[in-house]
């Protein structure tokens, strides 16, 4: 397993998570019909990305999963810290 491949895939997994998070947040502000269509398209794109990742090597798959799993708690921690600093 190539370490650089795992790290690059982890960064990609993190990017996919943050992009999806921002897209869903933006879609939630739109009208119901547009939101549903946007969520369906977002889900299809995610399925395609996961399929491509699963077809890749084992190190890419492991790195992608690690990046996608580690990013949400780190993202929440950054947002909470930013709120805490702003309120001080």
KARA-V642515 format. One record per pair of residues at least 24 apart in sequence whose ideal C-beta (glycine too) atoms are under 6 Angstrom apart, sorted by sequence separation. I is the first residue (numbers start at 1). J is the second residue. D is the distance in Angstrom with one decimal. If there is no record, write none. Layout:
I & J & D
I & J & D
//
This chain:
9 & 60 & 4.6
13 & 64 & 4.1
17 & 68 & 5.1
6 & 59 & 5.1
10 & 63 & 4.4
14 & 67 & 4.2
5 & 59 & 4.5
9 & 63 & 2.9
13 & 67 & 2.8
17 & 71 & 4.5
5 & 60 & 5.9
9 & 64 & 4.5
13 & 68 & 3.9
6 & 62 & 5.9
10 & 66 & 4.8
2 & 59 & 5.3
6 & 63 & 3.7
10 & 67 & 3.4
14 & 71 & 4.2
1 & 59 & 4.2
//
